[in-house]
Amino acid sequence: MKYKVTIETAIAATKYAILPICCWPPPIGANKWAVRRHNICEMGALMSTCMKILICKKERLRLQVLVAEMENFIKQATGEEKELIQAYVDRCFVLHTTVFVSCILGPIFFIAGPIFQPQPFPGDVAYPFEVNSTWLWLCMYVMQSISIFQVGSMVMVDILYAMLLWYTGLRFELLNLEFQKVTNTNELRGCVGKYQKLIRYTENLTASTRIIAVEITSIAMFAVTTGGFVIIRRPGKYDVVKFIFFELVSAMELLLFSWPADHLIKVSEEVGASVFNSDWIGKSPTMLRNMLSIMQRSQQPVVIYVDGLLPILSLAFYGSTMSASFSYLTTLRAIADG
């Protein structure tokens, strides 16, 4: 029998991969000491992960609610719902697994840097004191290695948000199927209640995702800019490999958000079509008015954007960003060759 990765396995793997930077929210109802211990661990993380840590710290209460609802839904899912959940897992398995493995193998590659480069530590840093002592050198090496693994764990936070976006799209798709099966006022009233609850959930999710999406887009632009400088300098093979890895991970991070965000736009727009495709002919005027209200509301799809900073997050935005990035790199390469 072919082994399949389940949603429970995906959540557990993401949770434990985030542990080094302590950004997975503690469970609802955790005692004060557990929360305090969680906060203390956060402060020991690397400065390069500081932004994500601060975002997760700020959004802790909201993330608690979002993650708890997702986990509760998965535990209580029916057979039909589990089939659709598995279909979603299979759909994004390749991308998420690639990012997951990269964030494990990447740090290992960087930690092994002194094997390929004439440098004593993984990072190209200088200390204001002598590190000739074996024990001091070992302590510095271990500290840098831990920091590098924390950077890898930082990317796992993106997988957490991507999972929440996919989960929200899943709930909209399930709701669309329910709307298509509506035959009376009571069934419609039940669907409307679920729709309103789902809208409140998406409002919390998009409010939290906007912040992290701006950070991801900024990091992707930073990766392209610094990558351009690396090209001009004509670095060695090891630095080129590091640059390519950095660029690919940044591109995959942006795709982690853009793909489920684009899907969320589509399925939230399809609510109106699902209502229209239901058995509404010959129903009461009250029921028809309620259906019309839902169709009007669905014309405002769920989008993630920040005025002046981030356009609507979608695959179209991802494509334009990648196109502009490659044009920039090609131009710099041409200038360097000239």
VOKEBA-784903 format. One record per residue (C-alpha): residue in three letters; residue number from 0; x negated, y negated, z. Coordinates in steps of 0.5 Angstrom, whole numbers. Each point is the difference from the previous one (the first is absolute). Last residue first. Layout:
residues N
(r "Ala",NUM,(X,Y,Z));
...
//
This chain:
residues 338
(r "Gly",337,(-61,-89,-41));
(r "Asp",336,(1,7,4));
(r "Ala",335,(2,-3,6));
(r "Ile",334,(5,-5,-3));
(r "Ala",333,(3,6,-4));
(r "Arg",332,(0,4,7));
(r "Leu",331,(4,-6,3));
(r "Thr",330,(5,0,-5));
(r "Thr",329,(1,7,0));
(r "Leu",328,(1,-1,8));
(r "Tyr",327,(5,-5,-1));
(r "Ser",326,(4,3,-5));
(r "Phe",325,(0,7,4));
(r "Ser",324,(3,-4,6));
(r "Ala",323,(5,-4,-4));
(r "Ser",322,(3,7,-3));
(r "Met",321,(0,3,7));
(r "Thr",320,(4,-6,3));
(r "Ser",319,(5,0,-6));
(r "Gly",318,(1,8,1));
(r "Tyr",317,(1,-1,7));
(r "Phe",316,(5,-6,-1));
(r "Ala",315,(4,5,-5));
(r "Leu",314,(-1,5,5));
(r "Ser",313,(4,-4,5));
(r "Leu",312,(-1,-5,6));
(r "Ile",311,(3,-6,-2));
(r "Pro",310,(-5,-6,0));
(r "Leu",309,(-4,-1,6));
(r "Leu",308,(-3,-6,3));
(r "Gly",307,(4,-6,-2));
(r "Asp",306,(7,3,2));
(r "Val",305,(-2,7,3));
(r "Tyr",304,(3,6,-3));
(r "Ile",303,(3,7,1));
(r "Val",302,(7,1,-3));
(r "Val",301,(6,4,2));
(r "Pro",300,(5,-2,-6));
(r "Gln",299,(5,-5,0));
(r "Gln",298,(5,2,-5));
(r "Ser",297,(2,5,5));
(r "Arg",296,(4,-5,4));
(r "Gln",295,(5,-1,-6));
(r "Met",294,(1,8,-1));
(r "Ile",293,(1,0,8));
(r "Ser",292,(5,-5,0));
(r "Leu",291,(4,3,-6));
(r "Met",290,(0,6,3));
(r "Asn",289,(4,-3,6));
(r "Arg",288,(5,-4,-5));
(r "Leu",287,(1,7,-3));
(r "Met",286,(2,3,7));
(r "Thr",285,(4,-6,2));
(r "Pro",284,(4,1,-7));
(r "Ser",283,(1,7,1));
(r "Lys",282,(-3,5,-4));
(r "Gly",281,(3,2,-7));
(r "Ile",280,(-7,1,-4));
(r "Trp",279,(-5,-1,6));
(r "Asp",278,(-3,7,-1));
(r "Ser",277,(-7,-2,0));
(r "Asn",276,(-5,-2,-6));
(r "Phe",275,(1,-7,2));
(r "Val",274,(-2,1,7));
(r "Ser",273,(-6,4,-2));
(r "Ala",272,(-2,-6,-5));
(r "Gly",271,(1,-5,6));
(r "Val",270,(-5,4,4));
(r "Glu",269,(-5,1,-6));
(r "Glu",268,(-3,-7,2));
(r "Ser",267,(-3,3,6));
(r "Val",266,(-3,6,-4));
(r "Lys",265,(-4,-4,-5));
(r "Ile",264,(-3,-5,5));
(r "Leu",263,(-2,5,5));
(r "His",262,(-3,4,-6));
(r "Asp",261,(-4,-7,-1));
(r "Ala",260,(-2,0,7));
(r "Pro",259,(-2,7,0));
(r "Trp",258,(-5,-1,-5));
(r "Ser",257,(-3,-6,2));
(r "Phe",256,(-2,1,7));
(r "Leu",255,(-4,6,-2));
(r "Leu",254,(-2,-3,-6));
(r "Leu",253,(-3,-5,4));
(r "Glu",252,(-4,5,4));
(r "Met",251,(-2,4,-6));
(r "Ala",250,(-3,-6,-4));
(r "Ser",249,(-4,-2,7));
(r "Val",248,(-2,7,0));
(r "Leu",247,(-3,0,-7));
(r "Glu",246,(-3,-6,1));
(r "Phe",245,(-4,2,6));
(r "Phe",244,(-2,6,-3));
(r "Ile",243,(-3,-3,-6));
(r "Phe",242,(-4,-5,4));
(r "Lys",241,(-3,6,4));
(r "Val",240,(-1,4,-6));
(r "Val",239,(-4,-7,-3));
(r "Asp",238,(-4,-1,6));
(r "Tyr",237,(-2,7,0));
(r "Lys",236,(-2,0,-7));
(r "Gly",235,(-4,-7,1));
(r "Pro",234,(2,-7,-1));
(r "Arg",233,(1,-4,-6));
(r "Arg",232,(1,-7,3));
(r "Ile",231,(5,-2,-4));
(r "Ile",230,(4,7,1));
(r "Val",229,(0,-1,8));
(r "Phe",228,(3,-7,-1));
(r "Gly",227,(6,2,-4));
(r "Gly",226,(1,6,5));
(r "Thr",225,(0,-6,5));
(r "Thr",224,(6,-3,-3));
(r "Val",223,(3,6,-2));
(r "Ala",222,(0,3,7));
(r "Phe",221,(2,-7,3));
(r "Met",220,(6,0,-5));
(r "Ala",219,(2,7,3));
(r "Ile",218,(-1,-3,7));
(r "Ser",217,(5,-5,-1));
(r "Thr",216,(5,4,-3));
(r "Ile",215,(-1,5,6));
(r "Glu",214,(1,-6,5));
(r "Val",213,(6,-3,-4));
(r "Ala",212,(3,7,0));
(r "Ile",211,(-1,1,8));
(r "Ile",210,(4,-7,1));
(r "Arg",209,(5,2,-4));
(r "Thr",208,(1,7,2));
(r "Ser",207,(3,-2,7));
(r "Ala",206,(5,-5,-2));
(r "Thr",205,(2,5,-6));
(r "Leu",204,(1,6,6));
(r "Asn",203,(4,-4,4));
(r "Glu",202,(5,-3,-6));
(r "Thr",201,(0,7,-2));
(r "Tyr",200,(2,3,6));
(r "Arg",199,(6,-5,0));
(r "Ile",198,(2,2,-7));
(r "Leu",197,(0,7,2));
(r "Lys",196,(5,-1,6));
(r "Gln",195,(4,-4,-5));
(r "Tyr",194,(0,5,-5));
(r "Lys",193,(2,6,5));
(r "Gly",192,(6,-4,3));
(r "Val",191,(2,-1,-7));
(r "Cys",190,(-1,7,-2));
(r "Gly",189,(5,2,6));
(r "Arg",188,(5,-6,-2));
(r "Leu",187,(0,4,-7));
(r "Glu",186,(1,6,3));
(r "Asn",185,(6,-2,4));
(r "Thr",184,(3,-4,-6));
(r "Asn",183,(0,6,-5));
(r "Thr",182,(-3,4,-5));
(r "Val",181,(-8,-2,1));
(r "Lys",180,(-4,5,-4));
(r "Gln",179,(-4,-5,-4));
(r "Phe",178,(-1,-4,7));
(r "Glu",177,(-3,6,3));
(r "Leu",176,(-5,1,-6));
(r "Asn",175,(-2,-7,1));
(r "Leu",174,(-1,0,7));
(r "Leu",173,(-5,6,-1));
(r "Glu",172,(-4,-4,-5));
(r "Phe",171,(0,-6,5));
(r "Arg",170,(-3,4,6));
(r "Leu",169,(-5,3,-5));
(r "Gly",168,(-2,-7,-2));
(r "Thr",167,(-1,-2,8));
(r "Tyr",166,(-4,7,1));
(r "Trp",165,(-5,-2,-6));
(r "Leu",164,(-1,-7,3));
(r "Leu",163,(-1,3,7));
(r "Met",162,(-5,5,-3));
(r "Ala",161,(-4,-6,-3));
(r "Tyr",160,(0,-4,6));
(r "Leu",159,(-4,6,3));
(r "Ile",158,(-4,1,-6));
(r "Asp",157,(-2,-7,1));
(r "Val",156,(-2,2,7));
(r "Met",155,(-4,5,-2));
(r "Val",154,(-5,-5,-4));
(r "Met",153,(-2,-2,7));
(r "Ser",152,(-2,7,2));
(r "Gly",151,(-6,-1,-5));
(r "Val",150,(-2,-6,3));
(r "Gln",149,(0,4,7));
(r "Phe",148,(-5,5,-3));
(r "Ile",147,(-5,-5,-2));
(r "Ser",146,(0,-3,7));
(r "Ile",145,(-1,7,3));
(r "Ser",144,(-6,1,-5));
(r "Gln",143,(-3,-7,2));
(r "Met",142,(1,2,7));
(r "Val",141,(-3,6,-1));
(r "Tyr",140,(-6,-3,-4));
(r "Met",139,(-1,-5,6));
(r "Cys",138,(0,5,5));
(r "Leu",137,(-5,5,-4));
(r "Trp",136,(-5,-6,-1));
(r "Leu",135,(0,-2,7));
(r "Trp",134,(-1,7,2));
(r "Thr",133,(-6,1,-5));
(r "Ser",132,(-3,-7,2));
(r "Asn",131,(-2,-4,-6));
(r "Val",130,(6,-4,0));
(r "Glu",129,(-3,-7,2));
(r "Phe",128,(4,-6,2));
(r "Pro",127,(4,-5,-4));
(r "Tyr",126,(3,5,-4));
(r "Ala",125,(1,1,-8));
(r "Val",124,(5,3,-4));
(r "Asp",123,(1,3,-7));
(r "Gly",122,(5,5,3));
(r "Pro",121,(-1,8,0));
(r "Phe",120,(-7,-1,4));
(r "Pro",119,(-7,1,0));
(r "Gln",118,(-1,-3,-8));
(r "Pro",117,(-4,3,-6));
(r "Gln",116,(7,2,-3));
(r "Phe",115,(2,7,-2));
(r "Ile",114,(0,4,7));
(r "Pro",113,(1,-7,3));
(r "Gly",112,(7,0,-3));
(r "Ala",111,(2,6,4));
(r "Ile",110,(5,-4,4));
(r "Phe",109,(3,-3,-7));
(r "Phe",108,(1,7,-3));
(r "Ile",107,(4,2,7));
(r "Pro",106,(4,-6,0));
(r "Gly",105,(2,1,-7));
(r "Leu",104,(2,7,1));
(r "Ile",103,(5,-1,5));
(r "Cys",102,(3,-6,-3));
(r "Ser",101,(0,3,-7));
(r "Val",100,(4,6,3));
(r "Phe",99,(5,-4,2));
(r "Val",98,(1,-4,-6));
(r "Thr",97,(0,6,-5));
(r "Thr",96,(5,3,4));
(r "His",95,(4,-6,0));
(r "Leu",94,(0,-1,-7));
(r "Val",93,(1,8,-2));
(r "Phe",92,(5,1,5));
(r "Cys",91,(5,-6,-2));
(r "Arg",90,(5,4,-4));
(r "Asp",89,(-1,7,4));
(r "Val",88,(2,-4,7));
(r "Tyr",87,(6,-4,-4));
(r "Ala",86,(2,7,-2));
(r "Gln",85,(-1,3,7));
(r "Ile",84,(5,-5,2));
(r "Leu",83,(5,1,-5));
(r "Glu",82,(0,7,2));
(r "Lys",81,(0,-2,8));
(r "Glu",80,(6,-4,-2));
(r "Glu",79,(4,6,-3));
(r "Gly",78,(-2,5,6));
(r "Thr",77,(3,-6,5));
(r "Ala",76,(-5,-4,3));
(r "Gln",75,(0,-1,8));
(r "Lys",74,(-8,0,1));
(r "Ile",73,(-1,-4,-6));
(r "Phe",72,(5,-5,2));
(r "Asn",71,(-3,-1,7));
(r "Glu",70,(-7,0,-3));
(r "Met",69,(2,-6,-4));
(r "Glu",68,(4,-4,5));
(r "Ala",67,(-6,1,5));
(r "Val",66,(-5,-3,-5));
(r "Leu",65,(4,-6,-2));
(r "Val",64,(2,-1,8));
(r "Gln",63,(-7,0,2));
(r "Leu",62,(-3,-4,-6));
(r "Arg",61,(5,-6,2));
(r "Leu",60,(-3,1,7));
(r "Arg",59,(-7,0,-2));
(r "Glu",58,(0,-5,-6));
(r "Lys",57,(-5,-5,4));
(r "Lys",56,(-4,6,2));
(r "Cys",55,(0,3,-7));
(r "Ile",54,(-2,-7,-3));
(r "Leu",53,(-5,-1,5));
(r "Ile",52,(-3,7,-2));
(r "Lys",51,(1,-1,-7));
(r "Met",50,(-4,-7,0));
(r "Cys",49,(-6,3,5));
(r "Thr",48,(-2,6,-5));
(r "Ser",47,(-6,-4,-2));
(r "Met",46,(-1,-2,7));
(r "Leu",45,(-1,7,3));
(r "Ala",44,(5,3,5));
(r "Gly",43,(-1,0,7));
(r "Met",42,(6,-5,1));
(r "Glu",41,(5,5,-2));
(r "Cys",40,(-3,5,5));
(r "Ile",39,(3,-5,6));
(r "Asn",38,(6,-1,-4));
(r "His",37,(2,8,0));
(r "Arg",36,(-2,0,8));
(r "Arg",35,(4,-5,1));
(r "Val",34,(6,3,-3));
(r "Ala",33,(-1,7,3));
(r "Trp",32,(-1,-4,7));
(r "Lys",31,(7,-4,-1));
(r "Asn",30,(4,7,-1));
(r "Ala",29,(2,2,-7));
(r "Gly",28,(7,-1,-2));
(r "Ile",27,(0,0,-7));
(r "Pro",26,(-6,4,-2));
(r "Pro",25,(-7,-4,-1));
(r "Pro",24,(-1,-4,-7));
(r "Trp",23,(-6,3,-4));
(r "Cys",22,(-5,-5,-1));
(r "Cys",21,(-5,3,5));
(r "Ile",20,(-6,-1,-4));
(r "Pro",19,(-3,7,0));
(r "Leu",18,(7,3,1));
(r "Ile",17,(2,-2,-7));
(r "Ala",16,(-2,7,-3));
(r "Tyr",15,(4,3,5));
(r "Lys",14,(7,-3,-2));
(r "Thr",13,(-1,1,-7));
(r "Ala",12,(-1,7,1));
(r "Ala",11,(6,1,4));
(r "Ile",10,(4,-4,-5));
(r "Ala",9,(-2,4,-6));
(r "Thr",8,(1,6,4));
(r "Glu",7,(7,-2,2));
(r "Ile",6,(1,-2,-7));
(r "Thr",5,(-1,7,-3));
(r "Val",4,(-7,2,-4));
(r "Lys",3,(2,6,-4));
(r "Tyr",2,(-3,7,0));
(r "Lys",1,(1,4,-6));
(r "Met",0,(3,7,2));
//
